[in-house]
Amino acid sequence: MISEFTFADGSGPPAGIYKATFVGVSKTHHEEYGPGARFDFRIVGGEHDGRIASRTCKPQPTAQNATGKLMQGLLGTAAKPGEKVNLATCIGKTYTVVVALAKNGTSTRVESCIPA
């Protein structure tokens, strides 16, 4: 029987501002919210070096939603309606990411990114 445990924090870094490399976007599916897009960033340097900070949001970007804001941050420019965007050129580049406490109050998520 196990009676002793050590609590670890979540897999993501705590709230803060970090330098991170963009790892990529993967498709996700949540039973309640449906399809999503997960943006992953690997923290570079400091106490949380190597940890993944992420954000899962809707797969359809708009200028107002988190998906569109993250994509525009990765590109370093505003996208135009109807414009096709390829984020492959962003993979491996370094960004400044803002990680904040999520609405659930227990995990963190990437709120924004800009080219470093």
MODELLER restraints for C-alpha pairs under 7 A, 6 or more apart:
rsr = mdl.restraints
at = mdl.atoms
rsr.add(forms.Gaussian(group=physical.xy_distance, feature=features.Distance(at['CA:10:A'], at['CA:107:A']), mean=6.70, stdev=0.5))
rsr.add(forms.Gaussian(group=physical.xy_distance, feature=features.Distance(at['CA:11:A'], at['CA:51:A']), mean=6.95, stdev=0.5))
rsr.add(forms.Gaussian(group=physical.xy_distance, feature=features.Distance(at['CA:12:A'], at['CA:51:A']), mean=6.06, stdev=0.5))
rsr.add(forms.Gaussian(group=physical.xy_distance, feature=features.Distance(at['CA:12:A'], at['CA:52:A']), mean=5.47, stdev=0.5))
rsr.add(forms.Gaussian(group=physical.xy_distance, feature=features.Distance(at['CA:12:A'], at['CA:53:A']), mean=5.04, stdev=0.5))
rsr.add(forms.Gaussian(group=physical.xy_distance, feature=features.Distance(at['CA:12:A'], at['CA:108:A']), mean=6.58, stdev=0.5))
rsr.add(forms.Gaussian(group=physical.xy_distance, feature=features.Distance(at['CA:13:A'], at['CA:48:A']), mean=6.28, stdev=0.5))
rsr.add(forms.Gaussian(group=physical.xy_distance, feature=features.Distance(at['CA:13:A'], at['CA:51:A']), mean=6.40, stdev=0.5))
rsr.add(forms.Gaussian(group=physical.xy_distance, feature=features.Distance(at['CA:13:A'], at['CA:53:A']), mean=6.26, stdev=0.5))
rsr.add(forms.Gaussian(group=physical.xy_distance, feature=features.Distance(at['CA:14:A'], at['CA:108:A']), mean=6.42, stdev=0.5))
rsr.add(forms.Gaussian(group=physical.xy_distance, feature=features.Distance(at['CA:15:A'], at['CA:99:A']), mean=4.80, stdev=0.5))
rsr.add(forms.Gaussian(group=physical.xy_distance, feature=features.Distance(at['CA:15:A'], at['CA:100:A']), mean=4.47, stdev=0.5))
rsr.add(forms.Gaussian(group=physical.xy_distance, feature=features.Distance(at['CA:15:A'], at['CA:101:A']), mean=5.90, stdev=0.5))
rsr.add(forms.Gaussian(group=physical.xy_distance, feature=features.Distance(at['CA:15:A'], at['CA:108:A']), mean=6.34, stdev=0.5))
rsr.add(forms.Gaussian(group=physical.xy_distance, feature=features.Distance(at['CA:16:A'], at['CA:98:A']), mean=5.99, stdev=0.5))
rsr.add(forms.Gaussian(group=physical.xy_distance, feature=features.Distance(at['CA:16:A'], at['CA:99:A']), mean=5.24, stdev=0.5))
rsr.add(forms.Gaussian(group=physical.xy_distance, feature=features.Distance(at['CA:16:A'], at['CA:100:A']), mean=6.56, stdev=0.5))
rsr.add(forms.Gaussian(group=physical.xy_distance, feature=features.Distance(at['CA:17:A'], at['CA:96:A']), mean=6.90, stdev=0.5))
rsr.add(forms.Gaussian(group=physical.xy_distance, feature=features.Distance(at['CA:17:A'], at['CA:97:A']), mean=5.72, stdev=0.5))
rsr.add(forms.Gaussian(group=physical.xy_distance, feature=features.Distance(at['CA:17:A'], at['CA:98:A']), mean=4.63, stdev=0.5))
rsr.add(forms.Gaussian(group=physical.xy_distance, feature=features.Distance(at['CA:17:A'], at['CA:99:A']), mean=6.17, stdev=0.5))
rsr.add(forms.Gaussian(group=physical.xy_distance, feature=features.Distance(at['CA:18:A'], at['CA:43:A']), mean=6.56, stdev=0.5))
rsr.add(forms.Gaussian(group=physical.xy_distance, feature=features.Distance(at['CA:18:A'], at['CA:96:A']), mean=5.63, stdev=0.5))
rsr.add(forms.Gaussian(group=physical.xy_distance, feature=features.Distance(at['CA:18:A'], at['CA:97:A']), mean=5.36, stdev=0.5))
rsr.add(forms.Gaussian(group=physical.xy_distance, feature=features.Distance(at['CA:18:A'], at['CA:98:A']), mean=6.61, stdev=0.5))
rsr.add(forms.Gaussian(group=physical.xy_distance, feature=features.Distance(at['CA:19:A'], at['CA:43:A']), mean=6.00, stdev=0.5))
rsr.add(forms.Gaussian(group=physical.xy_distance, feature=features.Distance(at['CA:19:A'], at['CA:44:A']), mean=5.59, stdev=0.5))
rsr.add(forms.Gaussian(group=physical.xy_distance, feature=features.Distance(at['CA:19:A'], at['CA:94:A']), mean=6.66, stdev=0.5))
rsr.add(forms.Gaussian(group=physical.xy_distance, feature=features.Distance(at['CA:19:A'], at['CA:95:A']), mean=5.69, stdev=0.5))
rsr.add(forms.Gaussian(group=physical.xy_distance, feature=features.Distance(at['CA:19:A'], at['CA:96:A']), mean=4.66, stdev=0.5))
rsr.add(forms.Gaussian(group=physical.xy_distance, feature=features.Distance(at['CA:19:A'], at['CA:97:A']), mean=6.29, stdev=0.5))
rsr.add(forms.Gaussian(group=physical.xy_distance, feature=features.Distance(at['CA:20:A'], at['CA:41:A']), mean=5.70, stdev=0.5))
rsr.add(forms.Gaussian(group=physical.xy_distance, feature=features.Distance(at['CA:20:A'], at['CA:42:A']), mean=5.13, stdev=0.5))
rsr.add(forms.Gaussian(group=physical.xy_distance, feature=features.Distance(at['CA:20:A'], at['CA:43:A']), mean=4.21, stdev=0.5))
rsr.add(forms.Gaussian(group=physical.xy_distance, feature=features.Distance(at['CA:20:A'], at['CA:44:A']), mean=5.02, stdev=0.5))
rsr.add(forms.Gaussian(group=physical.xy_distance, feature=features.Distance(at['CA:20:A'], at['CA:94:A']), mean=5.45, stdev=0.5))
rsr.add(forms.Gaussian(group=physical.xy_distance, feature=features.Distance(at['CA:20:A'], at['CA:95:A']), mean=5.35, stdev=0.5))
rsr.add(forms.Gaussian(group=physical.xy_distance, feature=features.Distance(at['CA:20:A'], at['CA:96:A']), mean=6.27, stdev=0.5))
rsr.add(forms.Gaussian(group=physical.xy_distance, feature=features.Distance(at['CA:20:A'], at['CA:97:A']), mean=6.68, stdev=0.5))
rsr.add(forms.Gaussian(group=physical.xy_distance, feature=features.Distance(at['CA:21:A'], at['CA:41:A']), mean=5.45, stdev=0.5))
rsr.add(forms.Gaussian(group=physical.xy_distance, feature=features.Distance(at['CA:21:A'], at['CA:42:A']), mean=5.25, stdev=0.5))
rsr.add(forms.Gaussian(group=physical.xy_distance, feature=features.Distance(at['CA:21:A'], at['CA:43:A']), mean=6.63, stdev=0.5))
rsr.add(forms.Gaussian(group=physical.xy_distance, feature=features.Distance(at['CA:21:A'], at['CA:44:A']), mean=6.93, stdev=0.5))
rsr.add(forms.Gaussian(group=physical.xy_distance, feature=features.Distance(at['CA:21:A'], at['CA:92:A']), mean=5.34, stdev=0.5))
rsr.add(forms.Gaussian(group=physical.xy_distance, feature=features.Distance(at['CA:21:A'], at['CA:93:A']), mean=5.29, stdev=0.5))
rsr.add(forms.Gaussian(group=physical.xy_distance, feature=features.Distance(at['CA:21:A'], at['CA:94:A']), mean=4.32, stdev=0.5))
rsr.add(forms.Gaussian(group=physical.xy_distance, feature=features.Distance(at['CA:21:A'], at['CA:95:A']), mean=6.03, stdev=0.5))
rsr.add(forms.Gaussian(group=physical.xy_distance, feature=features.Distance(at['CA:22:A'], at['CA:40:A']), mean=6.29, stdev=0.5))
rsr.add(forms.Gaussian(group=physical.xy_distance, feature=features.Distance(at['CA:22:A'], at['CA:41:A']), mean=4.53, stdev=0.5))
rsr.add(forms.Gaussian(group=physical.xy_distance, feature=features.Distance(at['CA:22:A'], at['CA:42:A']), mean=6.52, stdev=0.5))
rsr.add(forms.Gaussian(group=physical.xy_distance, feature=features.Distance(at['CA:22:A'], at['CA:90:A']), mean=6.63, stdev=0.5))
rsr.add(forms.Gaussian(group=physical.xy_distance, feature=features.Distance(at['CA:22:A'], at['CA:91:A']), mean=5.05, stdev=0.5))
rsr.add(forms.Gaussian(group=physical.xy_distance, feature=features.Distance(at['CA:22:A'], at['CA:92:A']), mean=5.32, stdev=0.5))
rsr.add(forms.Gaussian(group=physical.xy_distance, feature=features.Distance(at['CA:22:A'], at['CA:93:A']), mean=5.89, stdev=0.5))
rsr.add(forms.Gaussian(group=physical.xy_distance, feature=features.Distance(at['CA:22:A'], at['CA:94:A']), mean=6.55, stdev=0.5))
rsr.add(forms.Gaussian(group=physical.xy_distance, feature=features.Distance(at['CA:23:A'], at['CA:40:A']), mean=5.33, stdev=0.5))
rsr.add(forms.Gaussian(group=physical.xy_distance, feature=features.Distance(at['CA:23:A'], at['CA:41:A']), mean=5.28, stdev=0.5))
rsr.add(forms.Gaussian(group=physical.xy_distance, feature=features.Distance(at['CA:23:A'], at['CA:42:A']), mean=6.54, stdev=0.5))
rsr.add(forms.Gaussian(group=physical.xy_distance, feature=features.Distance(at['CA:23:A'], at['CA:91:A']), mean=5.51, stdev=0.5))
rsr.add(forms.Gaussian(group=physical.xy_distance, feature=features.Distance(at['CA:23:A'], at['CA:92:A']), mean=6.20, stdev=0.5))
rsr.add(forms.Gaussian(group=physical.xy_distance, feature=features.Distance(at['CA:24:A'], at['CA:39:A']), mean=5.96, stdev=0.5))
rsr.add(forms.Gaussian(group=physical.xy_distance, feature=features.Distance(at['CA:24:A'], at['CA:40:A']), mean=5.64, stdev=0.5))
rsr.add(forms.Gaussian(group=physical.xy_distance, feature=features.Distance(at['CA:24:A'], at['CA:91:A']), mean=5.86, stdev=0.5))
rsr.add(forms.Gaussian(group=physical.xy_distance, feature=features.Distance(at['CA:25:A'], at['CA:37:A']), mean=6.25, stdev=0.5))
rsr.add(forms.Gaussian(group=physical.xy_distance, feature=features.Distance(at['CA:25:A'], at['CA:38:A']), mean=5.26, stdev=0.5))
rsr.add(forms.Gaussian(group=physical.xy_distance, feature=features.Distance(at['CA:25:A'], at['CA:39:A']), mean=4.54, stdev=0.5))
rsr.add(forms.Gaussian(group=physical.xy_distance, feature=features.Distance(at['CA:25:A'], at['CA:40:A']), mean=6.32, stdev=0.5))
rsr.add(forms.Gaussian(group=physical.xy_distance, feature=features.Distance(at['CA:26:A'], at['CA:37:A']), mean=5.69, stdev=0.5))
rsr.add(forms.Gaussian(group=physical.xy_distance, feature=features.Distance(at['CA:26:A'], at['CA:38:A']), mean=5.16, stdev=0.5))
rsr.add(forms.Gaussian(group=physical.xy_distance, feature=features.Distance(at['CA:26:A'], at['CA:39:A']), mean=6.83, stdev=0.5))
rsr.add(forms.Gaussian(group=physical.xy_distance, feature=features.Distance(at['CA:27:A'], at['CA:36:A']), mean=5.89, stdev=0.5))
rsr.add(forms.Gaussian(group=physical.xy_distance, feature=features.Distance(at['CA:27:A'], at['CA:37:A']), mean=4.87, stdev=0.5))
rsr.add(forms.Gaussian(group=physical.xy_distance, feature=features.Distance(at['CA:27:A'], at['CA:38:A']), mean=6.32, stdev=0.5))
rsr.add(forms.Gaussian(group=physical.xy_distance, feature=features.Distance(at['CA:28:A'], at['CA:35:A']), mean=5.74, stdev=0.5))
rsr.add(forms.Gaussian(group=physical.xy_distance, feature=features.Distance(at['CA:28:A'], at['CA:36:A']), mean=4.84, stdev=0.5))
rsr.add(forms.Gaussian(group=physical.xy_distance, feature=features.Distance(at['CA:28:A'], at['CA:37:A']), mean=5.80, stdev=0.5))
rsr.add(forms.Gaussian(group=physical.xy_distance, feature=features.Distance(at['CA:28:A'], at['CA:38:A']), mean=6.62, stdev=0.5))
rsr.add(forms.Gaussian(group=physical.xy_distance, feature=features.Distance(at['CA:29:A'], at['CA:35:A']), mean=4.32, stdev=0.5))
rsr.add(forms.Gaussian(group=physical.xy_distance, feature=features.Distance(at['CA:29:A'], at['CA:36:A']), mean=5.72, stdev=0.5))
rsr.add(forms.Gaussian(group=physical.xy_distance, feature=features.Distance(at['CA:35:A'], at['CA:58:A']), mean=6.89, stdev=0.5))
rsr.add(forms.Gaussian(group=physical.xy_distance, feature=features.Distance(at['CA:35:A'], at['CA:59:A']), mean=6.77, stdev=0.5))
rsr.add(forms.Gaussian(group=physical.xy_distance, feature=features.Distance(at['CA:36:A'], at['CA:56:A']), mean=6.16, stdev=0.5))
rsr.add(forms.Gaussian(group=physical.xy_distance, feature=features.Distance(at['CA:36:A'], at['CA:57:A']), mean=5.36, stdev=0.5))
rsr.add(forms.Gaussian(group=physical.xy_distance, feature=features.Distance(at['CA:36:A'], at['CA:58:A']), mean=4.78, stdev=0.5))
rsr.add(forms.Gaussian(group=physical.xy_distance, feature=features.Distance(at['CA:36:A'], at['CA:59:A']), mean=4.99, stdev=0.5))
rsr.add(forms.Gaussian(group=physical.xy_distance, feature=features.Distance(at['CA:37:A'], at['CA:56:A']), mean=5.39, stdev=0.5))
rsr.add(forms.Gaussian(group=physical.xy_distance, feature=features.Distance(at['CA:37:A'], at['CA:57:A']), mean=5.43, stdev=0.5))
rsr.add(forms.Gaussian(group=physical.xy_distance, feature=features.Distance(at['CA:37:A'], at['CA:58:A']), mean=5.99, stdev=0.5))
rsr.add(forms.Gaussian(group=physical.xy_distance, feature=features.Distance(at['CA:37:A'], at['CA:59:A']), mean=4.99, stdev=0.5))
rsr.add(forms.Gaussian(group=physical.xy_distance, feature=features.Distance(at['CA:38:A'], at['CA:54:A']), mean=6.61, stdev=0.5))
rsr.add(forms.Gaussian(group=physical.xy_distance, feature=features.Distance(at['CA:38:A'], at['CA:55:A']), mean=5.54, stdev=0.5))
rsr.add(forms.Gaussian(group=physical.xy_distance, feature=features.Distance(at['CA:38:A'], at['CA:56:A']), mean=4.14, stdev=0.5))
rsr.add(forms.Gaussian(group=physical.xy_distance, feature=features.Distance(at['CA:38:A'], at['CA:57:A']), mean=6.55, stdev=0.5))
rsr.add(forms.Gaussian(group=physical.xy_distance, feature=features.Distance(at['CA:39:A'], at['CA:54:A']), mean=5.35, stdev=0.5))
rsr.add(forms.Gaussian(group=physical.xy_distance, feature=features.Distance(at['CA:39:A'], at['CA:55:A']), mean=5.29, stdev=0.5))
rsr.add(forms.Gaussian(group=physical.xy_distance, feature=features.Distance(at['CA:39:A'], at['CA:56:A']), mean=6.32, stdev=0.5))
rsr.add(forms.Gaussian(group=physical.xy_distance, feature=features.Distance(at['CA:40:A'], at['CA:52:A']), mean=6.38, stdev=0.5))
rsr.add(forms.Gaussian(group=physical.xy_distance, feature=features.Distance(at['CA:40:A'], at['CA:53:A']), mean=5.93, stdev=0.5))
rsr.add(forms.Gaussian(group=physical.xy_distance, feature=features.Distance(at['CA:40:A'], at['CA:54:A']), mean=4.47, stdev=0.5))
rsr.add(forms.Gaussian(group=physical.xy_distance, feature=features.Distance(at['CA:40:A'], at['CA:55:A']), mean=6.90, stdev=0.5))
rsr.add(forms.Gaussian(group=physical.xy_distance, feature=features.Distance(at['CA:41:A'], at['CA:52:A']), mean=5.52, stdev=0.5))
rsr.add(forms.Gaussian(group=physical.xy_distance, feature=features.Distance(at['CA:41:A'], at['CA:53:A']), mean=5.21, stdev=0.5))
rsr.add(forms.Gaussian(group=physical.xy_distance, feature=features.Distance(at['CA:41:A'], at['CA:54:A']), mean=6.09, stdev=0.5))
rsr.add(forms.Gaussian(group=physical.xy_distance, feature=features.Distance(at['CA:42:A'], at['CA:50:A']), mean=5.54, stdev=0.5))
rsr.add(forms.Gaussian(group=physical.xy_distance, feature=features.Distance(at['CA:42:A'], at['CA:51:A']), mean=5.66, stdev=0.5))
rsr.add(forms.Gaussian(group=physical.xy_distance, feature=features.Distance(at['CA:42:A'], at['CA:52:A']), mean=4.59, stdev=0.5))
rsr.add(forms.Gaussian(group=physical.xy_distance, feature=features.Distance(at['CA:42:A'], at['CA:53:A']), mean=6.33, stdev=0.5))
rsr.add(forms.Gaussian(group=physical.xy_distance, feature=features.Distance(at['CA:43:A'], at['CA:49:A']), mean=5.09, stdev=0.5))
rsr.add(forms.Gaussian(group=physical.xy_distance, feature=features.Distance(at['CA:43:A'], at['CA:50:A']), mean=5.16, stdev=0.5))
rsr.add(forms.Gaussian(group=physical.xy_distance, feature=features.Distance(at['CA:43:A'], at['CA:51:A']), mean=5.48, stdev=0.5))
rsr.add(forms.Gaussian(group=physical.xy_distance, feature=features.Distance(at['CA:43:A'], at['CA:52:A']), mean=6.25, stdev=0.5))
rsr.add(forms.Gaussian(group=physical.xy_distance, feature=features.Distance(at['CA:44:A'], at['CA:50:A']), mean=6.18, stdev=0.5))
rsr.add(forms.Gaussian(group=physical.xy_distance, feature=features.Distance(at['CA:53:A'], at['CA:109:A']), mean=6.43, stdev=0.5))
rsr.add(forms.Gaussian(group=physical.xy_distance, feature=features.Distance(at['CA:53:A'], at['CA:110:A']), mean=6.24, stdev=0.5))
rsr.add(forms.Gaussian(group=physical.xy_distance, feature=features.Distance(at['CA:54:A'], at['CA:109:A']), mean=5.53, stdev=0.5))
rsr.add(forms.Gaussian(group=physical.xy_distance, feature=features.Distance(at['CA:54:A'], at['CA:110:A']), mean=5.47, stdev=0.5))
rsr.add(forms.Gaussian(group=physical.xy_distance, feature=features.Distance(at['CA:55:A'], at['CA:109:A']), mean=5.17, stdev=0.5))
rsr.add(forms.Gaussian(group=physical.xy_distance, feature=features.Distance(at['CA:55:A'], at['CA:110:A']), mean=5.23, stdev=0.5))
rsr.add(forms.Gaussian(group=physical.xy_distance, feature=features.Distance(at['CA:57:A'], at['CA:66:A']), mean=6.40, stdev=0.5))
rsr.add(forms.Gaussian(group=physical.xy_distance, feature=features.Distance(at['CA:57:A'], at['CA:67:A']), mean=5.84, stdev=0.5))
rsr.add(forms.Gaussian(group=physical.xy_distance, feature=features.Distance(at['CA:58:A'], at['CA:67:A']), mean=6.28, stdev=0.5))
rsr.add(forms.Gaussian(group=physical.xy_distance, feature=features.Distance(at['CA:59:A'], at['CA:67:A']), mean=6.94, stdev=0.5))
rsr.add(forms.Gaussian(group=physical.xy_distance, feature=features.Distance(at['CA:61:A'], at['CA:67:A']), mean=4.91, stdev=0.5))
rsr.add(forms.Gaussian(group=physical.xy_distance, feature=features.Distance(at['CA:61:A'], at['CA:68:A']), mean=4.23, stdev=0.5))
rsr.add(forms.Gaussian(group=physical.xy_distance, feature=features.Distance(at['CA:62:A'], at['CA:68:A']), mean=4.84, stdev=0.5))
rsr.add(forms.Gaussian(group=physical.xy_distance, feature=features.Distance(at['CA:63:A'], at['CA:69:A']), mean=6.39, stdev=0.5))
rsr.add(forms.Gaussian(group=physical.xy_distance, feature=features.Distance(at['CA:70:A'], at['CA:112:A']), mean=5.90, stdev=0.5))
rsr.add(forms.Gaussian(group=physical.xy_distance, feature=features.Distance(at['CA:70:A'], at['CA:113:A']), mean=6.30, stdev=0.5))
rsr.add(forms.Gaussian(group=physical.xy_distance, feature=features.Distance(at['CA:72:A'], at['CA:78:A']), mean=5.40, stdev=0.5))
rsr.add(forms.Gaussian(group=physical.xy_distance, feature=features.Distance(at['CA:72:A'], at['CA:79:A']), mean=6.38, stdev=0.5))
rsr.add(forms.Gaussian(group=physical.xy_distance, feature=features.Distance(at['CA:73:A'], at['CA:112:A']), mean=6.91, stdev=0.5))
rsr.add(forms.Gaussian(group=physical.xy_distance, feature=features.Distance(at['CA:73:A'], at['CA:113:A']), mean=5.11, stdev=0.5))
rsr.add(forms.Gaussian(group=physical.xy_distance, feature=features.Distance(at['CA:73:A'], at['CA:114:A']), mean=4.77, stdev=0.5))
rsr.add(forms.Gaussian(group=physical.xy_distance, feature=features.Distance(at['CA:74:A'], at['CA:90:A']), mean=6.51, stdev=0.5))
rsr.add(forms.Gaussian(group=physical.xy_distance, feature=features.Distance(at['CA:74:A'], at['CA:113:A']), mean=6.49, stdev=0.5))
rsr.add(forms.Gaussian(group=physical.xy_distance, feature=features.Distance(at['CA:74:A'], at['CA:114:A']), mean=6.13, stdev=0.5))
rsr.add(forms.Gaussian(group=physical.xy_distance, feature=features.Distance(at['CA:74:A'], at['CA:115:A']), mean=6.52, stdev=0.5))
rsr.add(forms.Gaussian(group=physical.xy_distance, feature=features.Distance(at['CA:76:A'], at['CA:114:A']), mean=6.40, stdev=0.5))
rsr.add(forms.Gaussian(group=physical.xy_distance, feature=features.Distance(at['CA:76:A'], at['CA:115:A']), mean=6.29, stdev=0.5))
rsr.add(forms.Gaussian(group=physical.xy_distance, feature=features.Distance(at['CA:94:A'], at['CA:115:A']), mean=6.48, stdev=0.5))
rsr.add(forms.Gaussian(group=physical.xy_distance, feature=features.Distance(at['CA:94:A'], at['CA:116:A']), mean=5.71, stdev=0.5))
rsr.add(forms.Gaussian(group=physical.xy_distance, feature=features.Distance(at['CA:95:A'], at['CA:113:A']), mean=6.18, stdev=0.5))
rsr.add(forms.Gaussian(group=physical.xy_distance, feature=features.Distance(at['CA:95:A'], at['CA:114:A']), mean=5.47, stdev=0.5))
rsr.add(forms.Gaussian(group=physical.xy_distance, feature=features.Distance(at['CA:95:A'], at['CA:115:A']), mean=4.41, stdev=0.5))
rsr.add(forms.Gaussian(group=physical.xy_distance, feature=features.Distance(at['CA:95:A'], at['CA:116:A']), mean=4.39, stdev=0.5))
rsr.add(forms.Gaussian(group=physical.xy_distance, feature=features.Distance(at['CA:96:A'], at['CA:113:A']), mean=5.51, stdev=0.5))
rsr.add(forms.Gaussian(group=physical.xy_distance, feature=features.Distance(at['CA:96:A'], at['CA:114:A']), mean=5.41, stdev=0.5))
rsr.add(forms.Gaussian(group=physical.xy_distance, feature=features.Distance(at['CA:96:A'], at['CA:115:A']), mean=6.20, stdev=0.5))
rsr.add(forms.Gaussian(group=physical.xy_distance, feature=features.Distance(at['CA:96:A'], at['CA:116:A']), mean=5.21, stdev=0.5))
rsr.add(forms.Gaussian(group=physical.xy_distance, feature=features.Distance(at['CA:97:A'], at['CA:110:A']), mean=6.66, stdev=0.5))
rsr.add(forms.Gaussian(group=physical.xy_distance, feature=features.Distance(at['CA:97:A'], at['CA:112:A']), mean=5.75, stdev=0.5))
rsr.add(forms.Gaussian(group=physical.xy_distance, feature=features.Distance(at['CA:97:A'], at['CA:113:A']), mean=4.35, stdev=0.5))
rsr.add(forms.Gaussian(group=physical.xy_distance, feature=features.Distance(at['CA:97:A'], at['CA:114:A']), mean=6.71, stdev=0.5))
rsr.add(forms.Gaussian(group=physical.xy_distance, feature=features.Distance(at['CA:98:A'], at['CA:110:A']), mean=5.81, stdev=0.5))
rsr.add(forms.Gaussian(group=physical.xy_distance, feature=features.Distance(at['CA:98:A'], at['CA:111:A']), mean=5.55, stdev=0.5))
rsr.add(forms.Gaussian(group=physical.xy_distance, feature=features.Distance(at['CA:98:A'], at['CA:112:A']), mean=5.35, stdev=0.5))
rsr.add(forms.Gaussian(group=physical.xy_distance, feature=features.Distance(at['CA:98:A'], at['CA:113:A']), mean=6.36, stdev=0.5))
rsr.add(forms.Gaussian(group=physical.xy_distance, feature=features.Distance(at['CA:99:A'], at['CA:108:A']), mean=6.38, stdev=0.5))
rsr.add(forms.Gaussian(group=physical.xy_distance, feature=features.Distance(at['CA:99:A'], at['CA:109:A']), mean=5.44, stdev=0.5))
rsr.add(forms.Gaussian(group=physical.xy_distance, feature=features.Distance(at['CA:99:A'], at['CA:110:A']), mean=4.42, stdev=0.5))
rsr.add(forms.Gaussian(group=physical.xy_distance, feature=features.Distance(at['CA:99:A'], at['CA:111:A']), mean=5.69, stdev=0.5))
rsr.add(forms.Gaussian(group=physical.xy_distance, feature=features.Distance(at['CA:100:A'], at['CA:108:A']), mean=5.38, stdev=0.5))
rsr.add(forms.Gaussian(group=physical.xy_distance, feature=features.Distance(at['CA:100:A'], at['CA:109:A']), mean=5.65, stdev=0.5))
rsr.add(forms.Gaussian(group=physical.xy_distance, feature=features.Distance(at['CA:100:A'], at['CA:110:A']), mean=6.40, stdev=0.5))
rsr.add(forms.Gaussian(group=physical.xy_distance, feature=features.Distance(at['CA:100:A'], at['CA:111:A']), mean=6.28, stdev=0.5))
rsr.add(forms.Gaussian(group=physical.xy_distance, feature=features.Distance(at['CA:101:A'], at['CA:107:A']), mean=5.95, stdev=0.5))
rsr.add(forms.Gaussian(group=physical.xy_distance, feature=features.Distance(at['CA:101:A'], at['CA:108:A']), mean=4.33, stdev=0.5))
rsr.add(forms.Gaussian(group=physical.xy_distance, feature=features.Distance(at['CA:101:A'], at['CA:109:A']), mean=6.40, stdev=0.5))
rsr.add(forms.Gaussian(group=physical.xy_distance, feature=features.Distance(at['CA:102:A'], at['CA:108:A']), mean=4.93, stdev=0.5))
rsr.add(forms.Gaussian(group=physical.xy_distance, feature=features.Distance(at['CA:102:A'], at['CA:109:A']), mean=5.82, stdev=0.5))
